[in-house]
Amino acid sequence: MIKNKKVGMLTLGCKVNQYESEAIAEALAELGIAAASPSDDCDAYIVNTCTVTAEADRKSRQMIRRLHTANPGAPIIVTGCTAQSAPQKIAEMDGVCAVCGNAEKLRCASLAAQLIESKSHKQASIHVPDIGSAPFEKMSLRSFPRTRVYIKIEDGCENRCAYCAIPAARGSVRSKHPDDVLREVSAFVADGCPEIVLTGIETASYGHDLDGVTLADLLCRVDKICDKTRIRLGSIYPTLLDQDFVEKISSLSHIAPHFHISLQSGSTKTLAAMNRRYTAEEAAAAMARLRKAMPSVMFTTDVIVGFPSESEKEYNETREFLLKNRFLTAHIFPFSPREGTPAATMPDQVSVEDKKRRAASLAALQEQITHEILTAEIEKAPIRSVLFETFSNGKATGHTDSFIEVNAPSDADIKGEERTVRLLKVEKSTIIGEIIKK
């Protein structure tokens, strides 16, 4: 056991990275090392990187440089997708003493302990085995530091979208055994965790590598062991919402009526160029299928504008898709070429000016749609149950089960508590409400 030592943890990117960083922090605790904020003066640092975009890669390297500048004597361990994709480049950075890929992230804890004890930091060691043949790394969490806890149930992606570098960094689909998922969920339910999000790199692919196991089957088993705990899913591929899946989950008691659909475009032609395995019509039909079975459901999404060869016609098809299919919110961003992906060298690249214009215009449209949805929700049912997740300066912020964000004044810290709220007015993408006293 190592006493009175602490490791600064810095996490970039997705919810899976957050989960894995929390698992590393618990592994550090078992060694007697405290996980701390990266802004603290620490004995070592672990940086969990993201490579989803070129900007994410740049930010990962920037954070490593900042940590070394602030505390040049502390060794830095780098893990995550950037470490997996470019281990040698990361190993050559000042201050980096170990590079650990995505296959064995928990190893970061023992590496940190070794580096702290050795006090002699020579050439960086590289621990990046072949991700293509890696099994699912067994890890689980014992505590939840936030109101909402993420549980990683799947790793890897085999969709091979033309713009995405993640499959090369995460490998093929690997699923956590359902019994392991159930044990982890059961422990959090027993501890009174109010909301659990089952997530993965490609959550909809859960079970593809397991015999006779599907995501719908897992959700049915999870639902049976929940008490008052809400269950959500991470981002999903639209094709998951087939008739069988919808029939199985629509009758469950604890599944939140909110799904984040990874749409990317509302144009069938653009979706084909992206190598997405569905049409715009199929995505719309999937949403309609779930709305029929679960009338209160809300959808959120991601949209890329300015993909190579996207004309004004295809862009306008995406606008029409958003208008017709009514997402609660949409994360809209311009296409950014990712080195090493097919899209980076495609002909007919869209100009930066056109991408910015389209993104701004689509964001304005989505803002209007969000306002209309929230206004209608107040009129339809002004009294809602809200699970509050943060509290600051007399204001509590949380979400309804359908993921509508609500802000309400409070004279006490009610983080982690579910309260009945009267919805009053829309303010940007949020509803302002008042807590109804018990």
Secondary structure, 3 states (H helix, E strand, C coil): CCCCEEEEEEECCCHHHHHHHHHHHHHHHHCCEEEECCCCCCCEEEEEECCCCHHHHHHHHHHHHHHHHHCCCCCEEEEEHHHHHCHHHHHCCCCEEEEECCCCCCHHHHHHHHHHHHCCCCCCEEECCCHHHCCCCCCCCCCCCCCEEEEEEEECCCCCCCCCCHHHHHCCCEECCHHHHHHHHHHHHHCCCCEEEEEECCHHHCCCCCCCCCHHHHHHHHHHHCCCCEEEECCECHHHCCHHHHHHHCCCCCECCEEEEEEECCCHHHHHHHCCCCCHHHHHHHHHHHHHHCCCCEEEEEEEECCCCCCHHHHHHHHHHHHHHCCCEEEEEECCCCCCCHHHHCCCCCCHHHHHHHHHHHHHHHHHHHHHHHHHHHHHCCEEEEEEEEEECCEEEEECCCCCEEEEECCCCCCCCEEEEEEEEEECCEEEEEECCC
